[in-house]
Amino acid sequence: MTSRVQDAISWRRPRRPRRGARARVGAAAGIVGAAVDLALSAAGGTSATSLDDGLLGTQHPRVPRDPAQPVAELPCVVVGGVAPWEPDSWAGRPRLWATARRFRVELSGADGDVDLDPSALTLRSLAVTPGERGPVTLDTRCDATVAGPGLEIVVQGTWLAIAWLGHLAGWRDPGVPSAPGVG
């Protein structure tokens, strides 16, 4: 059985926010609504397409059995920086995929892909993406500045996706970034 990505990383994980009474009531109402939708769709012989997967519990990303495969649920995007393969505009947002053996940047168009050696990369900074609200969780969007030979790029992804990159590259734990406005 493969383990969950969040259990494989060694970085300190953000704490789950405490749920207030209002959040608990809202979650209960959502679960009741999902149950009603499920019952109605079962009675009508249709699939329950209106269900919110989050209310029923989603599967956590798993460590791939094949170390050459990336975790599809944890893509990161390159949103800026300087690199020899830098596109004319970062608007295309190249995806950065990570495996145990390599990091691969998927460039749009005919430019092809660029392989990066994870052992040659370092994490310069990790911060919550501007505009994110609330406490830092596994799903909080973060920006990471990553440097290597001839490049310094800004990578954006969930905290868990950035931590997975760090796990594979052997980066030290930078600590949990503060939520915006929290000192």
Secondary structure in CASP SS format (residue, H / E / C, confidence):
PFRMAT SS
TARGET T0000
AUTHOR 0000-0000-0000
METHOD secondary structure of the structure
MODEL  1
M C 1.00
T C 1.00
S C 1.00
R E 1.00
V H 1.00
Q H 1.00
D H 1.00
A H 1.00
I C 1.00
S C 1.00
W C 1.00
R C 1.00
R C 1.00
P C 1.00
R C 1.00
R C 1.00
P C 1.00
R C 1.00
R C 1.00
G C 1.00
A H 1.00
R H 1.00
A H 1.00
R H 1.00
V H 1.00
G H 1.00
A H 1.00
A H 1.00
A H 1.00
G H 1.00
I H 1.00
V H 1.00
G H 1.00
A H 1.00
A H 1.00
V H 1.00
D H 1.00
L H 1.00
A H 1.00
L H 1.00
S H 1.00
A H 1.00
A H 1.00
G H 1.00
G C 1.00
T C 1.00
S C 1.00
A C 1.00
T C 1.00
S C 1.00
L C 1.00
D C 1.00
D H 1.00
G H 1.00
L H 1.00
L H 1.00
G C 1.00
T C 1.00
Q C 1.00
H C 1.00
P C 1.00
R E 1.00
V C 1.00
P C 1.00
R C 1.00
D C 1.00
P C 1.00
A C 1.00
Q C 1.00
P C 1.00
V C 1.00
A C 1.00
E C 1.00
L C 1.00
P C 1.00
C E 1.00
V E 1.00
V E 1.00
V E 1.00
G E 1.00
G E 1.00
V E 1.00
A C 1.00
P C 1.00
W C 1.00
E C 1.00
P C 1.00
D C 1.00
S C 1.00
W H 1.00
A H 1.00
G H 1.00
R C 1.00
P C 1.00
R E 1.00
L E 1.00
W E 1.00
A E 1.00
T C 1.00
A C 1.00
R C 1.00
R C 1.00
F E 1.00
R E 1.00
V E 1.00
E E 1.00
L C 1.00
S C 1.00
G H 1.00
A H 1.00
D H 1.00
G C 1.00
D E 1.00
V E 1.00
D E 1.00
L E 1.00
D C 1.00
P H 1.00
S H 1.00
A H 1.00
L C 1.00
T E 1.00
L E 1.00
R E 1.00
S E 1.00
L E 1.00
A E 1.00
V E 1.00
T C 1.00
P C 1.00
G C 1.00
E C 1.00
R C 1.00
G C 1.00
P C 1.00
V C 1.00
T C 1.00
L C 1.00
D C 1.00
T C 1.00
R E 1.00
C E 1.00
D E 1.00
A E 1.00
T E 1.00
V E 1.00
A E 1.00
G E 1.00
P C 1.00
G C 1.00
L E 1.00
E E 1.00
I E 1.00
V E 1.00
V E 1.00
Q E 1.00
G E 1.00
T E 1.00
W H 1.00
L H 1.00
A H 1.00
I H 1.00
A H 1.00
W H 1.00
L H 1.00
G H 1.00
H H 1.00
L H 1.00
A H 1.00
G C 1.00
W C 1.00
R C 1.00
D C 1.00
P C 1.00
G C 1.00
V C 1.00
P C 1.00
S C 1.00
A C 1.00
P C 1.00
G C 1.00
V C 1.00
G C 1.00
END
